[in-house]
């Protein structure tokens, strides 16, 4: 393969053959093809796109750059969910143990937060002792014993994607749909799933700003999943206001635990059940029962314990990471809440220290918001719009100002 | 400057500010900006183009990455020519000494051949002893003494261009007009010229296949030249058949010497005078006289001697590099020559060993074609279409076949 000729072919808008894509990614993974040729190809893909077939080839090539999960013949259905991420999205924390109540296996590999959206791994690490680093062997053993594991990507999974993702970040080639699809799907498909549900968010607090772009992304991911033999479903969900009423790591875990106790915000409970029903063998009613009767919470406890976490503390989670300052934000008028801008809430949470502006930033588990009011709620003058958890008074003051700009009462 | 943001700006089709372009190139030159970001920007430029202002900024940035020529206050006008290259183009070998007859200074920095077009440096090196490596100091001294120097790029000139050119070659970002213009013009403008004439070729044997693309390139180069304060003229010339009647290194030097003796092919003599008149202070008649009366040849001898070359051998140049095999190609019919395809002749010459397929290839000075028939000529059956100079019979046979495909007699 003559590398510049392959780049030129894509630059001219032609489709690359499966072999060309796989040779390119294999060469990139082993170091024969340098970053400067990969970044030129990535920029050409940004401009010329890729067909469904090319995207599937790219996904396959990244997948085969590393190891994939292998299950015994006795294994049940293996299922997972992927979300494109949004403000206050703690669905995975509830959904993974809930699905495992159904005697499915849920080998959920998640990521860390960057920018305004949080990461499931960061939230899990707010649980004292919880270890997200699992080897493939540990993961297999835990699936046998508990049915669910929530972990980070092992170094052996999709090394091509790791290298390419870092390169795209510094070469302005992140927002390319085929590259996004191949990155997401290669990591998910390395879990060797039978079924996958994709939660694609759109709106001010999501990566995809419009429903059209979310539909396009969902369609492309579904095509790749099906091309690789995985029963793939997609669900589109708006993300104009945060999901649930809590934003911030420990605060979101606390809210997830509320839902696992059969309580918690209705929108969060509903989306968990909706997504779980797409890949589960039981119906929504059974899933709701497992939330209400403590079965799902028990599964969560077992998973936390299996990964070294303090399962006892889950019962009094709001005491685990108390913030130095908590402050309620009161409405200065009475009316109906017409907007809680997810993007602004996310930025405010980032500013408080709940997220990372850069990959090296430290996260403060304790900070963020809870009791966040929902769109459509009636509020009296002096009523609570949200509660701020901050490291100090100054940060709380800034956050209050930002929250007031995010919430509209009319 | 945040590098990915600059790449993103160009990716989105926005114009980069002068400072952004200069900081980017400065960072690239010193190694702060790695190849993978430069190649991503180059691909974004390929798709989005650059305005005349951006192209001038890029040229300036590459120019100021290295050293430029500086002349004493007593220096006369400094002039040069640049050609976009074509098959059999030995214009520089005649034009540079001819212009120096006019008491102008001609500091001509040239390149080597790659692919089907030859390079002036390769042709000059067929002259025994001729040294194309000149330091800036040697070049200045030779201008004072002879008025003309023909040399390669010194390592100090446009190091950013050297690095970027090599990178473009392996990342499929060569055919981008602003990158081409900045590469050509930065090297030429490092000569600190007062006047520059650009010979822009179009046709089957040229880099630009159509007159429209040649006009666009010429306009872009002229705009940059004028933005940098150089009196810049452009001349468009078709290149569907080879220029003159010789193709190959020593064979082209021999033909150039014919023109310097007042003889040689009419088309070559005419284009030399036309281009020289654009930057000279004398008229075409005077230039023709200097070719006819030996003044230009004398200047060429002085230049060759100043650069260590054997000036004596110029009088019997067809004996300097005799080919192992010479063979005439005869017409198998009588008629009028309607085509001598420059691209095919160039490929045949490359196959004989007159050029380089890769940058590391060795050149055979002796091989190529001469006595090549011109379009419009009458030829009898059995009349000579061309003479082949080859390293062996097999090569000559292949070349004959290729030549027959290049020449049409009707």
Interface residues (C-beta under 8 A of the other chain):
Chain A: X3 X4 X5 X7 X8 X11 X34 X35 X36 X37 X38 X39 X40 X42 X43 X44 X46 X47 X167 X169 X170 X171 X172 X173
Chain B: X3 X4 X5 X7 X8 X11 X34 X35 X36 X37 X38 X39 X40 X42 X43 X44 X46 X47 X167 X169 X170 X171 X172 X173
